[in-house]
Amino acid sequence: MVKEIAKDDKELYQCEECGLHYAKKETAEKCEAWCREHKSCNLEIIKEAVKTENF
Ligand SMILES: [Zn+2]
């Protein structure tokens, strides 16, 4: 299940399969569905990921 993370005034959504963070819940859900099914990441999806070092 996609994990919601609230930090300051921002909300991020984490794919629990690969651990990447997304600004949009639907993108995180897409990533998670893909990761679970394919056991790999979809480049088209992960380019939407938020870099957590700035988080
Ligand atoms: Zn993922």
PDB file of the backbone (N, CA, C, O) and the ligand in Angstrom, with CONECT records:
HET     ZN  A 101       1
ATOM      1  N   MET A   1       0.827  -1.209   0.000  1.00  0.00           N
ATOM      2  CA  MET A   1       0.000   0.000   0.000  1.00  0.00           C
ATOM      3  C   MET A   1       0.858   1.255   0.000  1.00  0.00           C
ATOM      4  O   MET A   1       1.877   1.313   0.688  1.00  0.00           O
ATOM      5  N   VAL A   2       0.459   2.243  -0.756  1.00  0.00           N
ATOM      6  CA  VAL A   2       1.190   3.510  -0.816  1.00  0.00           C
ATOM      7  C   VAL A   2       1.148   4.178   0.557  1.00  0.00           C
ATOM      8  O   VAL A   2       0.106   4.258   1.208  1.00  0.00           O
ATOM      9  N   LYS A   3       2.312   4.649   0.962  1.00  0.00           N
ATOM     10  CA  LYS A   3       2.445   5.269   2.274  1.00  0.00           C
ATOM     11  C   LYS A   3       2.430   6.786   2.126  1.00  0.00           C
ATOM     12  O   LYS A   3       3.157   7.342   1.303  1.00  0.00           O
ATOM     13  N   GLU A   4       1.602   7.450   2.923  1.00  0.00           N
ATOM     14  CA  GLU A   4       1.561   8.913   2.885  1.00  0.00           C
ATOM     15  C   GLU A   4       2.526   9.473   3.914  1.00  0.00           C
ATOM     16  O   GLU A   4       2.537   9.063   5.075  1.00  0.00           O
ATOM     17  N   ILE A   5       3.337  10.422   3.460  1.00  0.00           N
ATOM     18  CA  ILE A   5       4.304  11.031   4.356  1.00  0.00           C
ATOM     19  C   ILE A   5       4.079  12.537   4.361  1.00  0.00           C
ATOM     20  O   ILE A   5       4.122  13.178   3.311  1.00  0.00           O
ATOM     21  N   ALA A   6       3.843  13.090   5.519  1.00  0.00           N
ATOM     22  CA  ALA A   6       3.663  14.534   5.619  1.00  0.00           C
ATOM     23  C   ALA A   6       4.920  15.133   6.216  1.00  0.00           C
ATOM     24  O   ALA A   6       5.414  14.688   7.252  1.00  0.00           O
ATOM     25  N   LYS A   7       5.426  16.152   5.539  1.00  0.00           N
ATOM     26  CA  LYS A   7       6.646  16.804   6.013  1.00  0.00           C
ATOM     27  C   LYS A   7       6.458  18.300   5.808  1.00  0.00           C
ATOM     28  O   LYS A   7       6.248  18.763   4.686  1.00  0.00           O
ATOM     29  N   ASP A   8       6.536  19.056   6.907  1.00  0.00           N
ATOM     30  CA  ASP A   8       6.247  20.487   6.859  1.00  0.00           C
ATOM     31  C   ASP A   8       4.898  20.707   6.167  1.00  0.00           C
ATOM     32  O   ASP A   8       3.882  20.169   6.606  1.00  0.00           O
ATOM     33  N   ASP A   9       4.886  21.495   5.088  1.00  0.00           N
ATOM     34  CA  ASP A   9       3.604  21.727   4.417  1.00  0.00           C
ATOM     35  C   ASP A   9       3.436  20.836   3.195  1.00  0.00           C
ATOM     36  O   ASP A   9       2.506  21.010   2.408  1.00  0.00           O
ATOM     37  N   LYS A  10       4.359  19.866   3.045  1.00  0.00           N
ATOM     38  CA  LYS A  10       4.308  19.013   1.864  1.00  0.00           C
ATOM     39  C   LYS A  10       3.816  17.618   2.203  1.00  0.00           C
ATOM     40  O   LYS A  10       3.967  17.136   3.326  1.00  0.00           O
ATOM     41  N   GLU A  11       3.226  16.987   1.210  1.00  0.00           N
ATOM     42  CA  GLU A  11       2.850  15.596   1.359  1.00  0.00           C
ATOM     43  C   GLU A  11       3.493  14.807   0.247  1.00  0.00           C
ATOM     44  O   GLU A  11       3.487  15.211  -0.916  1.00  0.00           O
ATOM     45  N   LEU A  12       4.047  13.679   0.623  1.00  0.00           N
ATOM     46  CA  LEU A  12       4.634  12.800  -0.384  1.00  0.00           C
ATOM     47  C   LEU A  12       4.036  11.417  -0.219  1.00  0.00           C
ATOM     48  O   LEU A  12       3.518  11.053   0.837  1.00  0.00           O
ATOM     49  N   TYR A  13       4.124  10.669  -1.290  1.00  0.00           N
ATOM     50  CA  TYR A  13       3.581   9.319  -1.291  1.00  0.00           C
ATOM     51  C   TYR A  13       4.697   8.363  -1.658  1.00  0.00           C
ATOM     52  O   TYR A  13       5.410   8.568  -2.640  1.00  0.00           O
ATOM     53  N   GLN A  14       4.840   7.332  -0.871  1.00  0.00           N
ATOM     54  CA  GLN A  14       5.945   6.402  -1.079  1.00  0.00           C
ATOM     55  C   GLN A  14       5.456   5.061  -1.602  1.00  0.00           C
ATOM     56  O   GLN A  14       4.514   4.468  -1.078  1.00  0.00           O
ATOM     57  N   CYS A  15       6.121   4.607  -2.643  1.00  0.00           N
ATOM     58  CA  CYS A  15       5.904   3.252  -3.134  1.00  0.00           C
ATOM     59  C   CYS A  15       6.585   2.302  -2.160  1.00  0.00           C
ATOM     60  O   CYS A  15       7.795   2.392  -1.948  1.00  0.00           O
ATOM     61  N   GLU A  16       5.832   1.409  -1.576  1.00  0.00           N
ATOM     62  CA  GLU A  16       6.426   0.523  -0.576  1.00  0.00           C
ATOM     63  C   GLU A  16       7.250  -0.592  -1.201  1.00  0.00           C
ATOM     64  O   GLU A  16       8.018  -1.257  -0.506  1.00  0.00           O
ATOM     65  N   GLU A  17       7.101  -0.800  -2.485  1.00  0.00           N
ATOM     66  CA  GLU A  17       7.879  -1.831  -3.160  1.00  0.00           C
ATOM     67  C   GLU A  17       9.313  -1.380  -3.407  1.00  0.00           C
ATOM     68  O   GLU A  17      10.257  -2.111  -3.104  1.00  0.00           O
ATOM     69  N   CYS A  18       9.479  -0.176  -3.956  1.00  0.00           N
ATOM     70  CA  CYS A  18      10.833   0.268  -4.288  1.00  0.00           C
ATOM     71  C   CYS A  18      11.305   1.416  -3.395  1.00  0.00           C
ATOM     72  O   CYS A  18      12.488   1.756  -3.397  1.00  0.00           O
ATOM     73  N   GLY A  19      10.390   2.011  -2.634  1.00  0.00           N
ATOM     74  CA  GLY A  19      10.783   3.049  -1.690  1.00  0.00           C
ATOM     75  C   GLY A  19      10.895   4.451  -2.271  1.00  0.00           C
ATOM     76  O   GLY A  19      11.280   5.379  -1.559  1.00  0.00           O
ATOM     77  N   LEU A  20      10.567   4.625  -3.542  1.00  0.00           N
ATOM     78  CA  LEU A  20      10.630   5.962  -4.137  1.00  0.00           C
ATOM     79  C   LEU A  20       9.439   6.808  -3.686  1.00  0.00           C
ATOM     80  O   LEU A  20       8.361   6.299  -3.377  1.00  0.00           O
ATOM     81  N   HIS A  21       9.681   8.121  -3.661  1.00  0.00           N
ATOM     82  CA  HIS A  21       8.651   9.056  -3.213  1.00  0.00           C
ATOM     83  C   HIS A  21       8.081   9.843  -4.389  1.00  0.00           C
ATOM     84  O   HIS A  21       8.795  10.189  -5.331  1.00  0.00           O
ATOM     85  N   TYR A  22       6.803  10.111  -4.314  1.00  0.00           N
ATOM     86  CA  TYR A  22       6.120  10.856  -5.373  1.00  0.00           C
ATOM     87  C   TYR A  22       5.252  11.960  -4.780  1.00  0.00           C
ATOM     88  O   TYR A  22       4.735  11.844  -3.669  1.00  0.00           O
ATOM     89  N   ALA A  23       5.108  13.036  -5.556  1.00  0.00           N
ATOM     90  CA  ALA A  23       4.259  14.143  -5.116  1.00  0.00           C
ATOM     91  C   ALA A  23       2.783  13.805  -5.274  1.00  0.00           C
ATOM     92  O   ALA A  23       1.936  14.325  -4.547  1.00  0.00           O
ATOM     93  N   LYS A  24       2.484  12.929  -6.229  1.00  0.00           N
ATOM     94  CA  LYS A  24       1.090  12.561  -6.474  1.00  0.00           C
ATOM     95  C   LYS A  24       0.826  11.125  -6.059  1.00  0.00           C
ATOM     96  O   LYS A  24       1.607  10.218  -6.344  1.00  0.00           O
ATOM     97  N   LYS A  25      -0.281  10.949  -5.388  1.00  0.00           N
ATOM     98  CA  LYS A  25      -0.641   9.619  -4.933  1.00  0.00           C
ATOM     99  C   LYS A  25      -0.849   8.658  -6.100  1.00  0.00           C
ATOM    100  O   LYS A  25      -0.444   7.497  -6.042  1.00  0.00           O
ATOM    101  N   GLU A  26      -1.480   9.153  -7.156  1.00  0.00           N
ATOM    102  CA  GLU A  26      -1.755   8.244  -8.282  1.00  0.00           C
ATOM    103  C   GLU A  26      -0.468   7.756  -8.940  1.00  0.00           C
ATOM    104  O   GLU A  26      -0.413   6.633  -9.443  1.00  0.00           O
ATOM    105  N   THR A  27       0.560   8.590  -8.937  1.00  0.00           N
ATOM    106  CA  THR A  27       1.839   8.145  -9.512  1.00  0.00           C
ATOM    107  C   THR A  27       2.471   7.077  -8.621  1.00  0.00           C
ATOM    108  O   THR A  27       3.007   6.085  -9.116  1.00  0.00           O
ATOM    109  N   ALA A  28       2.405   7.283  -7.319  1.00  0.00           N
ATOM    110  CA  ALA A  28       2.941   6.288  -6.390  1.00  0.00           C
ATOM    111  C   ALA A  28       2.197   4.963  -6.520  1.00  0.00           C
ATOM    112  O   ALA A  28       2.800   3.893  -6.445  1.00  0.00           O
ATOM    113  N   GLU A  29       0.897   5.044  -6.713  1.00  0.00           N
ATOM    114  CA  GLU A  29       0.109   3.822  -6.880  1.00  0.00           C
ATOM    115  C   GLU A  29       0.470   3.092  -8.161  1.00  0.00           C
ATOM    116  O   GLU A  29       0.527   1.863  -8.201  1.00  0.00           O
ATOM    117  N   LYS A  30       0.712   3.872  -9.209  1.00  0.00           N
ATOM    118  CA  LYS A  30       1.117   3.295 -10.486  1.00  0.00           C
ATOM    119  C   LYS A  30       2.456   2.590 -10.344  1.00  0.00           C
ATOM    120  O   LYS A  30       2.644   1.472 -10.824  1.00  0.00           O
ATOM    121  N   CYS A  31       3.379   3.264  -9.678  1.00  0.00           N
ATOM    122  CA  CYS A  31       4.706   2.708  -9.450  1.00  0.00           C
ATOM    123  C   CYS A  31       4.604   1.403  -8.672  1.00  0.00           C
ATOM    124  O   CYS A  31       5.216   0.399  -9.035  1.00  0.00           O
ATOM    125  N   GLU A  32       3.833   1.433  -7.614  1.00  0.00           N
ATOM    126  CA  GLU A  32       3.716   0.252  -6.776  1.00  0.00           C
ATOM    127  C   GLU A  32       3.106  -0.929  -7.524  1.00  0.00           C
ATOM    128  O   GLU A  32       3.554  -2.066  -7.378  1.00  0.00           O
ATOM    129  N   ALA A  33       2.092  -0.653  -8.316  1.00  0.00           N
ATOM    130  CA  ALA A  33       1.460  -1.717  -9.103  1.00  0.00           C
ATOM    131  C   ALA A  33       2.468  -2.311 -10.080  1.00  0.00           C
ATOM    132  O   ALA A  33       2.535  -3.525 -10.272  1.00  0.00           O
ATOM    133  N   TRP A  34       3.254  -1.420 -10.694  1.00  0.00           N
ATOM    134  CA  TRP A  34       4.262  -1.878 -11.649  1.00  0.00           C
ATOM    135  C   TRP A  34       5.344  -2.681 -10.941  1.00  0.00           C
ATOM    136  O   TRP A  34       5.697  -3.775 -11.382  1.00  0.00           O
ATOM    137  N   CYS A  35       5.863  -2.152  -9.866  1.00  0.00           N
ATOM    138  CA  CYS A  35       6.949  -2.810  -9.129  1.00  0.00           C
ATOM    139  C   CYS A  35       6.537  -4.205  -8.670  1.00  0.00           C
ATOM    140  O   CYS A  35       7.309  -5.159  -8.765  1.00  0.00           O
ATOM    141  N   ARG A  36       5.330  -4.305  -8.181  1.00  0.00           N
ATOM    142  CA  ARG A  36       4.840  -5.573  -7.658  1.00  0.00           C
ATOM    143  C   ARG A  36       4.711  -6.607  -8.774  1.00  0.00           C
ATOM    144  O   ARG A  36       5.062  -7.774  -8.600  1.00  0.00           O
ATOM    145  N   GLU A  37       4.209  -6.167  -9.907  1.00  0.00           N
ATOM    146  CA  GLU A  37       3.975  -7.087 -11.007  1.00  0.00           C
ATOM    147  C   GLU A  37       5.254  -7.480 -11.739  1.00  0.00           C
ATOM    148  O   GLU A  37       5.451  -8.641 -12.099  1.00  0.00           O
ATOM    149  N   HIS A  38       6.128  -6.477 -11.953  1.00  0.00           N
ATOM    150  CA  HIS A  38       7.302  -6.717 -12.784  1.00  0.00           C
ATOM    151  C   HIS A  38       8.599  -6.899 -12.008  1.00  0.00           C
ATOM    152  O   HIS A  38       9.617  -7.286 -12.582  1.00  0.00           O
ATOM    153  N   LYS A  39       8.569  -6.624 -10.717  1.00  0.00           N
ATOM    154  CA  LYS A  39       9.771  -6.714  -9.887  1.00  0.00           C
ATOM    155  C   LYS A  39      10.906  -5.861 -10.448  1.00  0.00           C
ATOM    156  O   LYS A  39      12.083  -6.194 -10.308  1.00  0.00           O
ATOM    157  N   SER A  40      10.533  -4.771 -11.075  1.00  0.00           N
ATOM    158  CA  SER A  40      11.503  -3.802 -11.565  1.00  0.00           C
ATOM    159  C   SER A  40      10.793  -2.462 -11.644  1.00  0.00           C
ATOM    160  O   SER A  40       9.583  -2.374 -11.437  1.00  0.00           O
ATOM    161  N   CYS A  41      11.553  -1.422 -11.943  1.00  0.00           N
ATOM    162  CA  CYS A  41      10.946  -0.099 -12.017  1.00  0.00           C
ATOM    163  C   CYS A  41      10.731   0.327 -13.464  1.00  0.00           C
ATOM    164  O   CYS A  41      11.513  -0.011 -14.353  1.00  0.00           O
ATOM    165  N   ASN A  42       9.672   1.065 -13.676  1.00  0.00           N
ATOM    166  CA  ASN A  42       9.345   1.613 -14.976  1.00  0.00           C
ATOM    167  C   ASN A  42       9.949   3.015 -15.063  1.00  0.00           C
ATOM    168  O   ASN A  42       9.591   3.899 -14.285  1.00  0.00           O
ATOM    169  N   LEU A  43      10.862   3.212 -16.010  1.00  0.00           N
ATOM    170  CA  LEU A  43      11.549   4.499 -16.134  1.00  0.00           C
ATOM    171  C   LEU A  43      10.589   5.656 -16.360  1.00  0.00           C
ATOM    172  O   LEU A  43      10.827   6.769 -15.891  1.00  0.00           O
ATOM    173  N   GLU A  44       9.502   5.391 -17.081  1.00  0.00           N
ATOM    174  CA  GLU A  44       8.511   6.435 -17.329  1.00  0.00           C
ATOM    175  C   GLU A  44       7.855   6.891 -16.026  1.00  0.00           C
ATOM    176  O   GLU A  44       7.465   8.050 -15.889  1.00  0.00           O
ATOM    177  N   ILE A  45       7.741   5.978 -15.088  1.00  0.00           N
ATOM    178  CA  ILE A  45       7.140   6.321 -13.790  1.00  0.00           C
ATOM    179  C   ILE A  45       8.179   6.927 -12.859  1.00  0.00           C
ATOM    180  O   ILE A  45       7.919   7.948 -12.221  1.00  0.00           O
ATOM    181  N   ILE A  46       9.346   6.314 -12.774  1.00  0.00           N
ATOM    182  CA  ILE A  46      10.310   6.789 -11.767  1.00  0.00           C
ATOM    183  C   ILE A  46      10.915   8.148 -12.099  1.00  0.00           C
ATOM    184  O   ILE A  46      11.503   8.788 -11.228  1.00  0.00           O
ATOM    185  N   LYS A  47      10.782   8.595 -13.337  1.00  0.00           N
ATOM    186  CA  LYS A  47      11.260   9.957 -13.612  1.00  0.00           C
ATOM    187  C   LYS A  47      10.401  11.007 -12.901  1.00  0.00           C
ATOM    188  O   LYS A  47      10.806  12.163 -12.773  1.00  0.00           O
ATOM    189  N   GLU A  48       9.230  10.607 -12.447  1.00  0.00           N
ATOM    190  CA  GLU A  48       8.351  11.503 -11.665  1.00  0.00           C
ATOM    191  C   GLU A  48       8.715  11.502 -10.177  1.00  0.00           C
ATOM    192  O   GLU A  48       8.157  12.274  -9.397  1.00  0.00           O
ATOM    193  N   ALA A  49       9.635  10.651  -9.796  1.00  0.00           N
ATOM    194  CA  ALA A  49       9.956  10.523  -8.381  1.00  0.00           C
ATOM    195  C   ALA A  49      10.573  11.798  -7.812  1.00  0.00           C
ATOM    196  O   ALA A  49      11.270  12.533  -8.512  1.00  0.00           O
ATOM    197  N   VAL A  50      10.308  12.042  -6.548  1.00  0.00           N
ATOM    198  CA  VAL A  50      10.838  13.200  -5.853  1.00  0.00           C
ATOM    199  C   VAL A  50      12.158  12.802  -5.185  1.00  0.00           C
ATOM    200  O   VAL A  50      12.249  11.757  -4.542  1.00  0.00           O
ATOM    201  N   LYS A  51      13.164  13.642  -5.347  1.00  0.00           N
ATOM    202  CA  LYS A  51      14.449  13.350  -4.703  1.00  0.00           C
ATOM    203  C   LYS A  51      14.344  13.689  -3.216  1.00  0.00           C
ATOM    204  O   LYS A  51      14.078  14.829  -2.835  1.00  0.00           O
ATOM    205  N   THR A  52      14.558  12.680  -2.403  1.00  0.00           N
ATOM    206  CA  THR A  52      14.321  12.891  -0.970  1.00  0.00           C
ATOM    207  C   THR A  52      15.473  13.577  -0.253  1.00  0.00           C
ATOM    208  O   THR A  52      15.322  13.943   0.913  1.00  0.00           O
ATOM    209  N   GLU A  53      16.609  13.764  -0.899  1.00  0.00           N
ATOM    210  CA  GLU A  53      17.664  14.509  -0.213  1.00  0.00           C
ATOM    211  C   GLU A  53      17.280  15.989  -0.034  1.00  0.00           C
ATOM    212  O   GLU A  53      17.831  16.684   0.820  1.00  0.00           O
ATOM    213  N   ASN A  54      16.327  16.457  -0.855  1.00  0.00           N
ATOM    214  CA  ASN A  54      15.822  17.841  -0.706  1.00  0.00           C
ATOM    215  C   ASN A  54      14.584  17.897   0.168  1.00  0.00           C
ATOM    216  O   ASN A  54      13.971  18.954   0.314  1.00  0.00           O
ATOM    217  N   PHE A  55      14.232  16.822   0.722  1.00  0.00           N
ATOM    218  CA  PHE A  55      12.950  16.685   1.398  1.00  0.00           C
ATOM    219  C   PHE A  55      13.043  17.091   2.861  1.00  0.00           C
ATOM    220  O   PHE A  55      12.046  17.035   3.581  1.00  0.00           O
TER     221      PHE A  55
HETATM  222 ZN    ZN A 101       7.912   1.477  -6.999  1.00  0.00          ZN2+
END
